[in-house]
Amino acid sequence: MIRKLISSEDKQKLREARDILEGLVETLDLLLDEEVIEKLQRAEEDIKKGRLTKWDDFLKELKSA
């Protein structure tokens, strides 16, 4: 009889580790994208200067588009 090399619990832990690593890679990809960083910086500036849209106004704009 062949015994399991990896338990179900270990497989689940490996899946969780994989998901964490995939998220980390996606984050690194974003941080290396200069266009994304520029957009984030512009968004931060908009927030600091109060250039925001209220949620209800945003929804109205979506419906009218």
N, CA, C and O atoms as a Tripos MOL2 file, in Angstrom:
@<TRIPOS>MOLECULE
protein
  260   259    65     0     0
PROTEIN
NO_CHARGES

@<TRIPOS>ATOM
      1 N           0.8360   -1.1820    0.0000 N.3       1 MET1
      2 CA          0.0000    0.0000    0.0000 C.3       1 MET1
      3 C           0.8850    1.2520    0.0000 C.2       1 MET1
      4 O           1.8590    1.3470    0.7470 O.2       1 MET1
      5 N           0.5260    2.1850   -0.8410 N.am      2 ILE2
      6 CA          1.3060    3.4170   -0.9290 C.3       2 ILE2
      7 C           0.7430    4.4260    0.0700 C.2       2 ILE2
      8 O          -0.4590    4.6880    0.1030 O.2       2 ILE2
      9 N           1.6350    4.9800    0.8790 N.am      3 ARG3
     10 CA          1.2070    5.9960    1.8410 C.3       3 ARG3
     11 C           1.2430    7.3660    1.1830 C.2       3 ARG3
     12 O           2.0120    7.6160    0.2550 O.2       3 ARG3
     13 N           0.4020    8.2320    1.6840 N.am      4 LYS4
     14 CA          0.3680    9.5950    1.1640 C.3       4 LYS4
     15 C           1.6660   10.3060    1.5260 C.2       4 LYS4
     16 O           2.1500   10.2080    2.6540 O.2       4 LYS4
     17 N           2.2120   11.0080    0.5710 N.am      5 LEU5
     18 CA          3.4210   11.7830    0.8300 C.3       5 LEU5
     19 C           3.0850   13.1190    1.4750 C.2       5 LEU5
     20 O           3.8340   13.6320    2.3060 O.2       5 LEU5
     21 N           1.9380   13.6760    1.0740 N.am      6 ILE6
     22 CA          1.5230   14.9660    1.6100 C.3       6 ILE6
     23 C           0.0950   14.8250    2.1390 C.2       6 ILE6
     24 O          -0.7980   14.3550    1.4340 O.2       6 ILE6
     25 N          -0.0970   15.2300    3.3580 N.am      7 SER7
     26 CA         -1.4260   15.1120    3.9640 C.3       7 SER7
     27 C          -2.3780   16.1600    3.3830 C.2       7 SER7
     28 O          -1.9420   17.1210    2.7480 O.2       7 SER7
     29 N          -3.6520   15.9720    3.5990 N.am      8 SER8
     30 CA         -4.6550   16.9370    3.1420 C.3       8 SER8
     31 C          -4.4140   18.2940    3.7810 C.2       8 SER8
     32 O          -4.5670   19.3310    3.1350 O.2       8 SER8
     33 N          -4.0360   18.2830    5.0480 N.am      9 GLU9
     34 CA         -3.7580   19.5310    5.7590 C.3       9 GLU9
     35 C          -2.5620   20.2420    5.1320 C.2       9 GLU9
     36 O          -2.5830   21.4600    4.9570 O.2       9 GLU9
     37 N          -1.5280   19.4870    4.7960 N.am     10 ASP10
     38 CA         -0.3510   20.0860    4.1570 C.3      10 ASP10
     39 C          -0.6960   20.6420    2.7710 C.2      10 ASP10
     40 O          -0.1930   21.6960    2.3830 O.2      10 ASP10
     41 N          -1.5470   19.9380    2.0320 N.am     11 LYS11
     42 CA         -1.9640   20.4250    0.7220 C.3      11 LYS11
     43 C          -2.6910   21.7570    0.8610 C.2      11 LYS11
     44 O          -2.4740   22.6800    0.0760 O.2      11 LYS11
     45 N          -3.5590   21.8450    1.8730 N.am     12 GLN12
     46 CA         -4.2850   23.0860    2.0920 C.3      12 GLN12
     47 C          -3.3210   24.2250    2.4430 C.2      12 GLN12
     48 O          -3.4790   25.3470    1.9610 O.2      12 GLN12
     49 N          -2.3400   23.9370    3.2680 N.am     13 LYS13
     50 CA         -1.3470   24.9550    3.6270 C.3      13 LYS13
     51 C          -0.5480   25.3940    2.3960 C.2      13 LYS13
     52 O          -0.2330   26.5740    2.2400 O.2      13 LYS13
     53 N          -0.2270   24.4450    1.5370 N.am     14 LEU14
     54 CA          0.4930   24.7800    0.3070 C.3      14 LEU14
     55 C          -0.3640   25.6510   -0.6070 C.2      14 LEU14
     56 O           0.1470   26.5860   -1.2230 O.2      14 LEU14
     57 N          -1.6570   25.3560   -0.7040 N.am     15 ARG15
     58 CA         -2.5590   26.1850   -1.5090 C.3      15 ARG15
     59 C          -2.6030   27.6100   -0.9610 C.2      15 ARG15
     60 O          -2.5560   28.5780   -1.7190 O.2      15 ARG15
     61 N          -2.6940   27.7250    0.3630 N.am     16 GLU16
     62 CA         -2.7330   29.0420    0.9880 C.3      16 GLU16
     63 C          -1.4340   29.8070    0.7300 C.2      16 GLU16
     64 O          -1.4570   31.0040    0.4480 O.2      16 GLU16
     65 N          -0.3080   29.1090    0.8300 N.am     17 ALA17
     66 CA          0.9890   29.7440    0.5590 C.3      17 ALA17
     67 C           1.0690   30.1860   -0.8970 C.2      17 ALA17
     68 O           1.5800   31.2660   -1.1960 O.2      17 ALA17
     69 N           0.5630   29.3500   -1.8010 N.am     18 ARG18
     70 CA          0.5550   29.7040   -3.2270 C.3      18 ARG18
     71 C          -0.2580   30.9710   -3.4570 C.2      18 ARG18
     72 O           0.1720   31.8600   -4.1920 O.2      18 ARG18
     73 N          -1.4400   31.0590   -2.8290 N.am     19 ASP19
     74 CA         -2.2930   32.2340   -2.9890 C.3      19 ASP19
     75 C          -1.6000   33.4970   -2.4840 C.2      19 ASP19
     76 O          -1.6870   34.5540   -3.1090 O.2      19 ASP19
     77 N          -0.9220   33.3820   -1.3630 N.am     20 ILE20
     78 CA         -0.1850   34.5200   -0.8120 C.3      20 ILE20
     79 C           0.9310   34.9480   -1.7650 C.2      20 ILE20
     80 O           1.1200   36.1380   -2.0160 O.2      20 ILE20
     81 N           1.6610   33.9750   -2.2890 N.am     21 LEU21
     82 CA          2.7540   34.2820   -3.2100 C.3      21 LEU21
     83 C           2.2380   34.8980   -4.5080 C.2      21 LEU21
     84 O           2.8610   35.8130   -5.0470 O.2      21 LEU21
     85 N           1.1020   34.4050   -5.0180 N.am     22 GLU22
     86 CA          0.5270   34.9880   -6.2250 C.3      22 GLU22
     87 C           0.1460   36.4500   -5.9860 C.2      22 GLU22
     88 O           0.3690   37.3060   -6.8410 O.2      22 GLU22
     89 N          -0.4270   36.7220   -4.8190 N.am     23 GLY23
     90 CA         -0.7730   38.0990   -4.4780 C.3      23 GLY23
     91 C           0.4510   38.9780   -4.3850 C.2      23 GLY23
     92 O           0.4280   40.1310   -4.8160 O.2      23 GLY23
     93 N           1.5080   38.4480   -3.8310 N.am     24 LEU24
     94 CA          2.7530   39.1960   -3.7130 C.3      24 LEU24
     95 C           3.3400   39.5080   -5.0890 C.2      24 LEU24
     96 O           3.8020   40.6230   -5.3320 O.2      24 LEU24
     97 N           3.3230   38.5320   -5.9790 N.am     25 VAL25
     98 CA          3.8340   38.7490   -7.3340 C.3      25 VAL25
     99 C           3.0000   39.8130   -8.0520 C.2      25 VAL25
    100 O           3.5510   40.6760   -8.7350 O.2      25 VAL25
    101 N           1.6770   39.7550   -7.8980 N.am     26 GLU26
    102 CA          0.8220   40.7690   -8.5200 C.3      26 GLU26
    103 C           1.1420   42.1590   -7.9750 C.2      26 GLU26
    104 O           1.1880   43.1320   -8.7290 O.2      26 GLU26
    105 N           1.3620   42.2480   -6.6710 N.am     27 THR27
    106 CA          1.7010   43.5290   -6.0560 C.3      27 THR27
    107 C           3.0250   44.0440   -6.5980 C.2      27 THR27
    108 O           3.1440   45.2250   -6.9220 O.2      27 THR27
    109 N           4.0100   43.1770   -6.6970 N.am     28 LEU28
    110 CA          5.3130   43.5780   -7.2270 C.3      28 LEU28
    111 C           5.2040   44.0310   -8.6760 C.2      28 LEU28
    112 O           5.8510   44.9980   -9.0780 O.2      28 LEU28
    113 N           4.3820   43.3290   -9.4650 N.am     29 ASP29
    114 CA          4.1790   43.7330  -10.8560 C.3      29 ASP29
    115 C           3.6150   45.1500  -10.9310 C.2      29 ASP29
    116 O           4.0370   45.9500  -11.7660 O.2      29 ASP29
    117 N           2.6590   45.4540  -10.0530 N.am     30 LEU30
    118 CA          2.0790   46.8010  -10.0360 C.3      30 LEU30
    119 C           3.1070   47.8440   -9.6240 C.2      30 LEU30
    120 O           3.1740   48.9240  -10.2100 O.2      30 LEU30
    121 N           3.9000   47.5220   -8.6240 N.am     31 LEU31
    122 CA          4.8950   48.4760   -8.1370 C.3      31 LEU31
    123 C           5.9940   48.7400   -9.1630 C.2      31 LEU31
    124 O           6.6410   49.7860   -9.1260 O.2      31 LEU31
    125 N           6.1990   47.8130  -10.0590 N.am     32 LEU32
    126 CA          7.2160   47.9900  -11.0970 C.3      32 LEU32
    127 C           6.6690   48.6900  -12.3360 C.2      32 LEU32
    128 O           7.4320   49.0300  -13.2400 O.2      32 LEU32
    129 N           5.3610   48.9060  -12.3870 N.am     33 ASP33
    130 CA          4.7220   49.5450  -13.5310 C.3      33 ASP33
    131 C           4.6680   51.0490  -13.2780 C.2      33 ASP33
    132 O           3.9000   51.5170  -12.4380 O.2      33 ASP33
    133 N           5.4860   51.7990  -14.0080 N.am     34 GLU34
    134 CA          5.5910   53.2450  -13.7970 C.3      34 GLU34
    135 C           4.2600   53.9520  -14.0330 C.2      34 GLU34
    136 O           3.9400   54.9130  -13.3340 O.2      34 GLU34
    137 N           3.4910   53.4930  -15.0010 N.am     35 GLU35
    138 CA          2.2040   54.1140  -15.2990 C.3      35 GLU35
    139 C           1.2390   53.9600  -14.1160 C.2      35 GLU35
    140 O           0.5150   54.8940  -13.7720 O.2      35 GLU35
    141 N           1.2380   52.7990  -13.5130 N.am     36 VAL36
    142 CA          0.3820   52.5630  -12.3470 C.3      36 VAL36
    143 C           0.7960   53.4610  -11.1900 C.2      36 VAL36
    144 O          -0.0540   54.0430  -10.5170 O.2      36 VAL36
    145 N           2.0940   53.5730  -10.9600 N.am     37 ILE37
    146 CA          2.5940   54.4100   -9.8670 C.3      37 ILE37
    147 C           2.2120   55.8670  -10.1010 C.2      37 ILE37
    148 O           1.8090   56.5580   -9.1650 O.2      37 ILE37
    149 N           2.3350   56.3410  -11.3410 N.am     38 GLU38
    150 CA          1.9500   57.7200  -11.6600 C.3      38 GLU38
    151 C           0.4650   57.9430  -11.3960 C.2      38 GLU38
    152 O           0.0800   58.9810  -10.8580 O.2      38 GLU38
    153 N          -0.3630   56.9860  -11.7680 N.am     39 LYS39
    154 CA         -1.8040   57.1100  -11.5320 C.3      39 LYS39
    155 C          -2.1140   57.1250  -10.0400 C.2      39 LYS39
    156 O          -2.9810   57.8750   -9.5920 O.2      39 LYS39
    157 N          -1.4170   56.3080   -9.2780 N.am     40 LEU40
    158 CA         -1.6140   56.3110   -7.8240 C.3      40 LEU40
    159 C          -1.2120   57.6550   -7.2170 C.2      40 LEU40
    160 O          -1.8900   58.1710   -6.3280 O.2      40 LEU40
    161 N          -0.1090   58.2120   -7.7030 N.am     41 GLN41
    162 CA          0.3340   59.5130   -7.2000 C.3      41 GLN41
    163 C          -0.6730   60.6080   -7.5300 C.2      41 GLN41
    164 O          -0.9450   61.4740   -6.6980 O.2      41 GLN41
    165 N          -1.2330   60.5720   -8.7520 N.am     42 ARG42
    166 CA         -2.2580   61.5560   -9.1280 C.3      42 ARG42
    167 C          -3.5080   61.3760   -8.2740 C.2      42 ARG42
    168 O          -4.1360   62.3570   -7.8740 O.2      42 ARG42
    169 N          -3.8680   60.1390   -7.9980 N.am     43 ALA43
    170 CA         -5.0460   59.8760   -7.1620 C.3      43 ALA43
    171 C          -4.8370   60.4100   -5.7490 C.2      43 ALA43
    172 O          -5.7460   60.9970   -5.1610 O.2      43 ALA43
    173 N          -3.6430   60.2050   -5.2080 N.am     44 GLU44
    174 CA         -3.3400   60.7400   -3.8720 C.3      44 GLU44
    175 C          -3.4330   62.2630   -3.8630 C.2      44 GLU44
    176 O          -3.9470   62.8540   -2.9140 O.2      44 GLU44
    177 N          -2.9390   62.8870   -4.9140 N.am     45 GLU45
    178 CA         -3.0010   64.3430   -5.0170 C.3      45 GLU45
    179 C          -4.4550   64.8070   -5.0940 C.2      45 GLU45
    180 O          -4.8340   65.7860   -4.4510 O.2      45 GLU45
    181 N          -5.2580   64.1060   -5.8740 N.am     46 ASP46
    182 CA         -6.6840   64.4430   -5.9640 C.3      46 ASP46
    183 C          -7.3580   64.3610   -4.5950 C.2      46 ASP46
    184 O          -8.1540   65.2290   -4.2380 O.2      46 ASP46
    185 N          -7.0430   63.3330   -3.8450 N.am     47 ILE47
    186 CA         -7.6320   63.1640   -2.5090 C.3      47 ILE47
    187 C          -7.2110   64.3130   -1.5950 C.2      47 ILE47
    188 O          -8.0400   64.8920   -0.8930 O.2      47 ILE47
    189 N          -5.9160   64.6380   -1.6080 N.am     48 LYS48
    190 CA         -5.4150   65.7230   -0.7570 C.3      48 LYS48
    191 C          -6.0610   67.0570   -1.0970 C.2      48 LYS48
    192 O          -6.2960   67.8790   -0.2110 O.2      48 LYS48
    193 N          -6.3500   67.2780   -2.3860 N.am     49 LYS49
    194 CA         -6.9250   68.5500   -2.8270 C.3      49 LYS49
    195 C          -8.4530   68.5270   -2.8280 C.2      49 LYS49
    196 O          -9.0930   69.4900   -3.2510 O.2      49 LYS49
    197 N          -9.0340   67.4230   -2.3530 N.am     50 GLY50
    198 CA        -10.4820   67.3410   -2.2400 C.3      50 GLY50
    199 C         -11.2160   67.1240   -3.5500 C.2      50 GLY50
    200 O         -12.4230   67.3510   -3.6340 O.2      50 GLY50
    201 N         -10.5010   66.6890   -4.5650 N.am     51 ARG51
    202 CA        -11.1340   66.4270   -5.8600 C.3      51 ARG51
    203 C         -11.7250   65.0260   -5.8480 C.2      51 ARG51
    204 O         -11.1680   64.0790   -6.4020 O.2      51 ARG51
    205 N         -12.8730   64.9350   -5.1960 N.am     52 LEU52
    206 CA        -13.5450   63.6470   -5.0350 C.3      52 LEU52
    207 C         -14.9710   63.7440   -5.5460 C.2      52 LEU52
    208 O         -15.5290   64.8360   -5.6600 O.2      52 LEU52
    209 N         -15.5510   62.5990   -5.8500 N.am     53 THR53
    210 CA        -16.9420   62.5280   -6.2700 C.3      53 THR53
    211 C         -17.7160   61.7320   -5.2290 C.2      53 THR53
    212 O         -17.2840   60.6570   -4.8110 O.2      53 THR53
    213 N         -18.8530   62.2610   -4.8170 N.am     54 LYS54
    214 CA        -19.6910   61.5380   -3.8610 C.3      54 LYS54
    215 C         -20.2290   60.2800   -4.5340 C.2      54 LYS54
    216 O         -20.4510   60.2570   -5.7450 O.2      54 LYS54
    217 N         -20.4360   59.2380   -3.7370 N.am     55 TRP55
    218 CA        -20.8640   57.9460   -4.2610 C.3      55 TRP55
    219 C         -22.1740   58.0730   -5.0370 C.2      55 TRP55
    220 O         -22.2930   57.5220   -6.1320 O.2      55 TRP55
    221 N         -23.1540   58.7850   -4.4930 N.am     56 ASP56
    222 CA        -24.4440   58.9450   -5.1680 C.3      56 ASP56
    223 C         -24.2880   59.6570   -6.5070 C.2      56 ASP56
    224 O         -24.9320   59.2910   -7.4900 O.2      56 ASP56
    225 N         -23.4240   60.6820   -6.5420 N.am     57 ASP57
    226 CA        -23.1740   61.3950   -7.7980 C.3      57 ASP57
    227 C         -22.4940   60.4830   -8.8150 C.2      57 ASP57
    228 O         -22.7830   60.5430  -10.0100 O.2      57 ASP57
    229 N         -21.6040   59.6560   -8.3360 N.am     58 PHE58
    230 CA        -20.9170   58.6970   -9.2020 C.3      58 PHE58
    231 C         -21.9200   57.7320   -9.8250 C.2      58 PHE58
    232 O         -21.8550   57.4490  -11.0220 O.2      58 PHE58
    233 N         -22.8490   57.2280   -9.0120 N.am     59 LEU59
    234 CA        -23.8660   56.3060   -9.5150 C.3      59 LEU59
    235 C         -24.7620   56.9710  -10.5470 C.2      59 LEU59
    236 O         -25.1320   56.3550  -11.5460 O.2      59 LEU59
    237 N         -25.1100   58.2350  -10.3020 N.am     60 LYS60
    238 CA        -25.9340   58.9740  -11.2690 C.3      60 LYS60
    239 C         -25.2010   59.1190  -12.5940 C.2      60 LYS60
    240 O         -25.7970   58.9710  -13.6610 O.2      60 LYS60
    241 N         -23.8910   59.4120  -12.5200 N.am     61 GLU61
    242 CA        -23.0990   59.5460  -13.7420 C.3      61 GLU61
    243 C         -23.0650   58.2290  -14.5070 C.2      61 GLU61
    244 O         -23.1360   58.2210  -15.7360 O.2      61 GLU61
    245 N         -22.9590   57.1390  -13.7990 N.am     62 LEU62
    246 CA        -22.9410   55.8290  -14.4540 C.3      62 LEU62
    247 C         -24.2540   55.5450  -15.1800 C.2      62 LEU62
    248 O         -24.2630   55.0450  -16.3050 O.2      62 LEU62
    249 N         -25.3500   55.8710  -14.5200 N.am     63 LYS63
    250 CA        -26.6620   55.6060  -15.1100 C.3      63 LYS63
    251 C         -26.9120   56.4760  -16.3330 C.2      63 LYS63
    252 O         -27.5730   56.0460  -17.2790 O.2      63 LYS63
    253 N         -26.3940   57.6800  -16.3180 N.am     64 SER64
    254 CA        -26.6370   58.5890  -17.4380 C.3      64 SER64
    255 C         -25.6950   58.3430  -18.6180 C.2      64 SER64
    256 O         -25.9260   58.8460  -19.7170 O.2      64 SER64
    257 N         -24.6620   57.5890  -18.3910 N.am     65 ALA65
    258 CA        -23.6710   57.3360  -19.4670 C.3      65 ALA65
    259 C         -24.1320   56.2830  -20.4500 C.2      65 ALA65
    260 O         -23.4140   55.9660  -21.3980 O.2      65 ALA65
@<TRIPOS>BOND
     1     1     2 1
     2     2     3 1
     3     3     4 2
     4     3     5 am
     5     5     6 1
     6     6     7 1
     7     7     8 2
     8     7     9 am
     9     9    10 1
    10    10    11 1
    11    11    12 2
    12    11    13 am
    13    13    14 1
    14    14    15 1
    15    15    16 2
    16    15    17 am
    17    17    18 1
    18    18    19 1
    19    19    20 2
    20    19    21 am
    21    21    22 1
    22    22    23 1
    23    23    24 2
    24    23    25 am
    25    25    26 1
    26    26    27 1
    27    27    28 2
    28    27    29 am
    29    29    30 1
    30    30    31 1
    31    31    32 2
    32    31    33 am
    33    33    34 1
    34    34    35 1
    35    35    36 2
    36    35    37 am
    37    37    38 1
    38    38    39 1
    39    39    40 2
    40    39    41 am
    41    41    42 1
    42    42    43 1
    43    43    44 2
    44    43    45 am
    45    45    46 1
    46    46    47 1
    47    47    48 2
    48    47    49 am
    49    49    50 1
    50    50    51 1
    51    51    52 2
    52    51    53 am
    53    53    54 1
    54    54    55 1
    55    55    56 2
    56    55    57 am
    57    57    58 1
    58    58    59 1
    59    59    60 2
    60    59    61 am
    61    61    62 1
    62    62    63 1
    63    63    64 2
    64    63    65 am
    65    65    66 1
    66    66    67 1
    67    67    68 2
    68    67    69 am
    69    69    70 1
    70    70    71 1
    71    71    72 2
    72    71    73 am
    73    73    74 1
    74    74    75 1
    75    75    76 2
    76    75    77 am
    77    77    78 1
    78    78    79 1
    79    79    80 2
    80    79    81 am
    81    81    82 1
    82    82    83 1
    83    83    84 2
    84    83    85 am
    85    85    86 1
    86    86    87 1
    87    87    88 2
    88    87    89 am
    89    89    90 1
    90    90    91 1
    91    91    92 2
    92    91    93 am
    93    93    94 1
    94    94    95 1
    95    95    96 2
    96    95    97 am
    97    97    98 1
    98    98    99 1
    99    99   100 2
   100    99   101 am
   101   101   102 1
   102   102   103 1
   103   103   104 2
   104   103   105 am
   105   105   106 1
   106   106   107 1
   107   107   108 2
   108   107   109 am
   109   109   110 1
   110   110   111 1
   111   111   112 2
   112   111   113 am
   113   113   114 1
   114   114   115 1
   115   115   116 2
   116   115   117 am
   117   117   118 1
   118   118   119 1
   119   119   120 2
   120   119   121 am
   121   121   122 1
   122   122   123 1
   123   123   124 2
   124   123   125 am
   125   125   126 1
   126   126   127 1
   127   127   128 2
   128   127   129 am
   129   129   130 1
   130   130   131 1
   131   131   132 2
   132   131   133 am
   133   133   134 1
   134   134   135 1
   135   135   136 2
   136   135   137 am
   137   137   138 1
   138   138   139 1
   139   139   140 2
   140   139   141 am
   141   141   142 1
   142   142   143 1
   143   143   144 2
   144   143   145 am
   145   145   146 1
   146   146   147 1
   147   147   148 2
   148   147   149 am
   149   149   150 1
   150   150   151 1
   151   151   152 2
   152   151   153 am
   153   153   154 1
   154   154   155 1
   155   155   156 2
   156   155   157 am
   157   157   158 1
   158   158   159 1
   159   159   160 2
   160   159   161 am
   161   161   162 1
   162   162   163 1
   163   163   164 2
   164   163   165 am
   165   165   166 1
   166   166   167 1
   167   167   168 2
   168   167   169 am
   169   169   170 1
   170   170   171 1
   171   171   172 2
   172   171   173 am
   173   173   174 1
   174   174   175 1
   175   175   176 2
   176   175   177 am
   177   177   178 1
   178   178   179 1
   179   179   180 2
   180   179   181 am
   181   181   182 1
   182   182   183 1
   183   183   184 2
   184   183   185 am
   185   185   186 1
   186   186   187 1
   187   187   188 2
   188   187   189 am
   189   189   190 1
   190   190   191 1
   191   191   192 2
   192   191   193 am
   193   193   194 1
   194   194   195 1
   195   195   196 2
   196   195   197 am
   197   197   198 1
   198   198   199 1
   199   199   200 2
   200   199   201 am
   201   201   202 1
   202   202   203 1
   203   203   204 2
   204   203   205 am
   205   205   206 1
   206   206   207 1
   207   207   208 2
   208   207   209 am
   209   209   210 1
   210   210   211 1
   211   211   212 2
   212   211   213 am
   213   213   214 1
   214   214   215 1
   215   215   216 2
   216   215   217 am
   217   217   218 1
   218   218   219 1
   219   219   220 2
   220   219   221 am
   221   221   222 1
   222   222   223 1
   223   223   224 2
   224   223   225 am
   225   225   226 1
   226   226   227 1
   227   227   228 2
   228   227   229 am
   229   229   230 1
   230   230   231 1
   231   231   232 2
   232   231   233 am
   233   233   234 1
   234   234   235 1
   235   235   236 2
   236   235   237 am
   237   237   238 1
   238   238   239 1
   239   239   240 2
   240   239   241 am
   241   241   242 1
   242   242   243 1
   243   243   244 2
   244   243   245 am
   245   245   246 1
   246   246   247 1
   247   247   248 2
   248   247   249 am
   249   249   250 1
   250   250   251 1
   251   251   252 2
   252   251   253 am
   253   253   254 1
   254   254   255 1
   255   255   256 2
   256   255   257 am
   257   257   258 1
   258   258   259 1
   259   259   260 2
@<TRIPOS>SUBSTRUCTURE
     1 MET1         2 RESIDUE 1 A MET
     2 ILE2         6 RESIDUE 1 A ILE
     3 ARG3        10 RESIDUE 1 A ARG
     4 LYS4        14 RESIDUE 1 A LYS
     5 LEU5        18 RESIDUE 1 A LEU
     6 ILE6        22 RESIDUE 1 A ILE
     7 SER7        26 RESIDUE 1 A SER
     8 SER8        30 RESIDUE 1 A SER
     9 GLU9        34 RESIDUE 1 A GLU
    10 ASP10       38 RESIDUE 1 A ASP
    11 LYS11       42 RESIDUE 1 A LYS
    12 GLN12       46 RESIDUE 1 A GLN
    13 LYS13       50 RESIDUE 1 A LYS
    14 LEU14       54 RESIDUE 1 A LEU
    15 ARG15       58 RESIDUE 1 A ARG
    16 GLU16       62 RESIDUE 1 A GLU
    17 ALA17       66 RESIDUE 1 A ALA
    18 ARG18       70 RESIDUE 1 A ARG
    19 ASP19       74 RESIDUE 1 A ASP
    20 ILE20       78 RESIDUE 1 A ILE
    21 LEU21       82 RESIDUE 1 A LEU
    22 GLU22       86 RESIDUE 1 A GLU
    23 GLY23       90 RESIDUE 1 A GLY
    24 LEU24       94 RESIDUE 1 A LEU
    25 VAL25       98 RESIDUE 1 A VAL
    26 GLU26      102 RESIDUE 1 A GLU
    27 THR27      106 RESIDUE 1 A THR
    28 LEU28      110 RESIDUE 1 A LEU
    29 ASP29      114 RESIDUE 1 A ASP
    30 LEU30      118 RESIDUE 1 A LEU
    31 LEU31      122 RESIDUE 1 A LEU
    32 LEU32      126 RESIDUE 1 A LEU
    33 ASP33      130 RESIDUE 1 A ASP
    34 GLU34      134 RESIDUE 1 A GLU
    35 GLU35      138 RESIDUE 1 A GLU
    36 VAL36      142 RESIDUE 1 A VAL
    37 ILE37      146 RESIDUE 1 A ILE
    38 GLU38      150 RESIDUE 1 A GLU
    39 LYS39      154 RESIDUE 1 A LYS
    40 LEU40      158 RESIDUE 1 A LEU
    41 GLN41      162 RESIDUE 1 A GLN
    42 ARG42      166 RESIDUE 1 A ARG
    43 ALA43      170 RESIDUE 1 A ALA
    44 GLU44      174 RESIDUE 1 A GLU
    45 GLU45      178 RESIDUE 1 A GLU
    46 ASP46      182 RESIDUE 1 A ASP
    47 ILE47      186 RESIDUE 1 A ILE
    48 LYS48      190 RESIDUE 1 A LYS
    49 LYS49      194 RESIDUE 1 A LYS
    50 GLY50      198 RESIDUE 1 A GLY
    51 ARG51      202 RESIDUE 1 A ARG
    52 LEU52      206 RESIDUE 1 A LEU
    53 THR53      210 RESIDUE 1 A THR
    54 LYS54      214 RESIDUE 1 A LYS
    55 TRP55      218 RESIDUE 1 A TRP
    56 ASP56      222 RESIDUE 1 A ASP
    57 ASP57      226 RESIDUE 1 A ASP
    58 PHE58      230 RESIDUE 1 A PHE
    59 LEU59      234 RESIDUE 1 A LEU
    60 LYS60      238 RESIDUE 1 A LYS
    61 GLU61      242 RESIDUE 1 A GLU
    62 LEU62      246 RESIDUE 1 A LEU
    63 LYS63      250 RESIDUE 1 A LYS
    64 SER64      254 RESIDUE 1 A SER
    65 ALA65      258 RESIDUE 1 A ALA
